[in-house]
Amino acid sequence: MTSGRKPAEGDEARQEVAEEPTPPTRSGEKPKAPRDANQALVYVQKLTKAYAVRPGLFRAPELLHALGGVSFYLRPRETLGIVGESGCGKSTLGRCILRLVEPTLGRVIFDGHDLMALSRGELRKLRRRMQIVLQNPYTSLAPHLTVEDIVAEGLDVFGLAASRHDRHEQVVGWCHRVGLAEDLVARYPHELSGGQRQRVAIARALAVRPDFLVLDEPTSALDVSVQAQIVNLLQDLQAELGLTQLFISHDLRVVQHVSDRLGVMYFGKLVELGRTDAVVRTPRHPYTRALFEALPSLEGKRRTLPLLDEAANPSPLAPPGGCAFFKRCPNAEPGLCDIDEPTLTETEPGSRHRVACWHPCED
């Protein structure tokens, strides 16, 4: 256990500078396409979301804190995996980035465009370049539409088909690319298996040729054998199309297989972020280490650890001071961890492996 330290003035600012490979375009400047792999395509800066909820019929609304100042970047063709327990804010993060849910605070800069500053009409023009694949293929597809009409939704909205024949040919082509036979385009979602439905959802997202794809638990509703097929398909399509991906999942094994970098979320915040191999090999945050230790053994048994006892989770209606993991942490120091909130800080200068912990785990 390393020695604790009080937060120094400027820590957060230094972290933000280190987190970004190049500065984002300022509002009003002419946007520029990424020149190389060192210029990020997506910047997320202090993204925050709080919902007003009414805990009782005659009680005043309270704020439910879903995201608490999340910051990271994504370079072109990179996959960033986001993991964490249910309710940690992973899905809210993905939706806020695309403005499917409006953030309370923060900025998202996509290829030089400040998405939070755009009008609905301006944002709509960029929708083609930013797509999402949702968790449950049983609910994400319109049941009254055929596969052809579902995959062609984006083609119709953005006028990407020159004729009905061209529309049909594009749909068939995308179905082939995701592993669906041509005779399935006339079917309805209820006539397909879960894996086939998810392939349809992927084809729909890719048909408009996006640059950035948010994958929100794309395999969690599928059988294990089908999960592997979908993961392999997504990797092949990313290599072929040059996609930048945010891969959200609670499945550590899946995420570490597909991601270049890995971010771990707890209570609406990133508590660890770094190259996937570094985070897997030497997890620094006690929460990250507990997640890996709780993975099923070779015998298929999943261990239950006290650190992951959900009963000890803080309430999002009453966020605690200091570190939200304080009551569950074996390294916690009263008087520091329960008062001062740690920020993402490099474990070693230049490592790009960051952890938000006053007493990070040793090797």
Protein Blocks (a to p, Z undefined) as FASTA:
>chain_A
ZZdddddehklmmmmmmmpmbdcddehiacdddfblklcfbdcehiacdddddfbfkbcc
ddddfbghiacdddehiacddeddehilmmmmmmmmnomaccfbdcddeehiafklpcfk
lmmmmmmmpccddfblmlmpcfkbcfklmmmmmmmmnopafbfklmmmmmmmmmmmnopa
fklmmpcfklpcfklmmmmmmmmmmmnopabdcdehkllmpcfklmmmmmmmmmmmmmmn
opacddddfblklmmmmpmbdcddeehiafbdcdfklmmmmcfbfklmmmmmmpccfkop
acddfklmmklpccfklccehjfklmmpmkbcghilmmmccddddfbghklpacddfbdc
dZZ
